[in-house]
């Protein structure tokens, strides 16, 4: 992890203070935990839970950047949107 006060630069994006990355990581763990419980309750297989976890990472990244997420995956992102406020467009 970068030292305190450092910036993380990503191509074409505004640098984020390193402290914000720690907050993103915490958010990711919390939301993935919540969604894994939902997946378990719905009887999702391990492979489906893994896909849902990756979709959650995509959703949280879009939310944290204030972006609108455009996807063909209506089933997973509609479920995620029930628990994480997203701006979504289904293609």
PyMOL commands that set and color helices and strands:
alter all, ss='L'
color gray80, all
select helices_A, chain A and resi 18-41+46-65+74-81
alter helices_A, ss='H'
color red, helices_A
select strands_A, chain A and resi 7-8+16-17+68-71+87-90
alter strands_A, ss='S'
color yellow, strands_A
deselect
rebuild
show_as cartoon
